[in-house]
């Protein structure tokens, strides 16, 4: 793999992140995963706007990078026209300590890999080990700290499931570990609201705008009543086969044919 790091294209084996980089030591940064089709990063303005919102929240200055040119360079270097492109921005190298001090020179990393294969319908469980904190401003950005999600995914694997649904502090269902949740319920397409802690996903927004999905709080018992469910992220949609061992109907054909 050839990657783009702070303005240079490098083989992955030769790339180096400074041990004092706060993205490595503290998870101080944000990232975006972007679907590339026919050489074009999809919905790029939306991704860059969400990236900027995360940078603003963390008070990290926008890197002086021509993102489109850098993305095209890393795609070309890896001979990829269909890809999952990841853009990572950390606060960069800084002195030890929690409070950021001194001038900020963000670290920017871009990688591109082939799009993952289409996955079978997901078997889900409800995570017991951790909950989504809907009161945290970090629920609205893709920060480099994914430990709650990792714990939930590990729990799912230990329970022979593909993924876990996260509840928030009030007991509402919010999302999966790396995807938003949609339910077909009483003839409507439902997704948990941002106020409940759901990440403002790019595919999520498109489904709300173009498919009439509505935001509504979801209780665990609503999952048992659903006429179908699926997960969404920027790389695609994935049907839900079951939740806590209870099988769900397949989503309607119209939904199955959608692509973010």
Long-range contacts (C-beta under 8 A, 24 or more apart in sequence): 1-78, 1-111, 1-112, 1-113, 2-74, 2-77, 2-78, 3-74, 3-109, 3-110, 3-111, 3-112, 4-70, 4-73, 4-74, 4-77, 4-108, 4-109, 4-110, 4-111, 5-107, 5-108, 5-109, 5-110, 6-107, 6-108, 6-109, 7-65, 7-70, 7-108, 9-73, 9-74, 9-77, 12-111, 15-109, 17-107, 17-109, 18-93, 18-107, 20-93, 20-94, 20-95, 20-96, 21-90, 21-91, 21-92, 21-93, 21-107, 22-90, 22-91, 22-92, 22-93, 22-94, 22-100, 23-88, 23-90, 23-91, 23-92, 23-107, 23-144, 24-90, 26-98, 27-143, 27-144, 27-145, 27-147, 28-58, 28-60, 28-90, 28-91, 28-100, 28-144, 29-58, 29-60, 29-88, 29-89, 29-90, 29-91, 29-106, 29-107, 29-143, 29-144, 30-54, 30-55, 30-58, 30-60, 30-88, 30-89, 30-141, 30-142, 30-143, 30-144, 31-86, 31-87, 31-88, 31-89, 31-142, 31-144, 32-86, 32-87, 32-142, 33-84, 33-85, 33-86, 33-142, 33-233, 33-234, 33-235, 34-71, 34-84, 34-85, 34-86, 34-87, 34-234, 35-83, 35-84, 35-85, 35-115, 35-234, 35-235, 35-236, 35-260, 36-71, 36-75, 36-80, 36-81, 36-82, 36-83, 36-84, 36-85, 36-112, 36-115, 37-81, 37-82, 38-81, 38-82, 39-72, 39-75, 39-81, 41-68, 41-71, 41-85, 42-234, 42-260, 43-202, 43-206, 43-234, 43-260, 44-68, 46-202, 46-205, 47-87, 47-202, 47-234, 50-141, 50-142, 50-200, 50-202, 51-87, 51-89, 53-140, 53-141, 54-141, 54-142, 54-143, 55-89, 57-137, 57-138, 57-140, 57-141, 58-91, 58-141, 58-143, 59-100, 60-89, 60-90, 60-91, 60-104, 60-106, 61-104, 61-106, 63-89, 63-106, 63-108, 65-108, 70-108, 70-110, 71-110, 71-112, 74-110, 74-111, 74-112, 75-112, 78-112, 78-113, 80-112, 80-113, 80-114, 82-114, 82-115, 83-112, 83-113, 83-114, 83-115, 84-112, 84-113, 84-114, 84-115, 84-116, 84-235, 85-110, 85-111, 85-112, 86-110, 86-111, 86-112, 88-144, 90-144, 115-235, 116-235, 118-236, 119-162, 119-238, 120-241, 121-238, 121-239, 121-240, 121-241, 121-250, 122-162, 122-163, 122-176, 122-231, 122-238, 122-239, 122-240, 122-241, 123-160, 123-161, 123-162, 123-163, 123-241, 123-242, 124-156, 124-161, 124-162, 124-163, 124-164, 124-165, 124-176, 124-240, 124-242, 124-243, 124-244, 125-155, 125-156, 125-159, 125-161, 125-164, 125-165, 125-243, 125-244, 126-164, 126-165, 126-167, 126-173, 126-220, 126-243, 126-244, 127-151, 127-152, 127-155, 127-156, 127-164, 127-165, 127-166, 127-167, 128-155, 129-155, 130-166, 131-166, 131-167, 131-168, 131-169, 132-166, 132-167, 132-168, 132-169, 132-174, 132-175, 132-196, 132-197, 133-168, 133-169, 133-197, 134-168, 134-169, 134-170, 134-174, 134-195, 134-196, 134-197, 135-169, 136-197, 139-194, 139-197, 139-198, 139-199, 140-194, 140-199, 140-200, 141-199, 142-199, 149-177, 149-178, 150-177, 152-177, 153-177, 153-178, 163-231, 165-223, 165-243, 166-197, 167-220, 168-196, 168-197, 170-196, 171-219, 171-220, 172-196, 172-217, 172-218, 172-219, 173-218, 173-219, 173-220, 173-222, 173-223, 174-198, 175-199, 176-231, 178-233, 179-231, 179-232, 179-233, 179-238, 180-204, 180-231, 180-232, 180-233, 181-218, 181-229, 181-231, 181-232, 182-207, 182-213, 182-229, 182-230, 182-231, 182-232, 182-255, 183-218, 183-222, 183-223, 183-226, 183-228, 183-229, 184-226, 184-227, 184-228, 184-229, 184-251, 184-252, 184-255, 185-222, 185-225, 185-226, 185-227, 186-225, 186-227, 187-227, 188-214, 189-213, 189-214, 189-255, 190-214, 190-215, 190-216, 190-218, 190-222, 191-215, 191-216, 192-216, 192-217, 192-218, 193-217, 201-232, 201-233, 201-234, 202-234, 202-260, 203-232, 203-233, 203-234, 203-236, 203-237, 203-260, 204-232, 206-260, 207-232, 207-258, 207-260, 211-255, 211-258, 223-248, 227-252, 228-252, 228-255, 230-255, 232-260, 233-260, 234-260, 235-260, 236-260
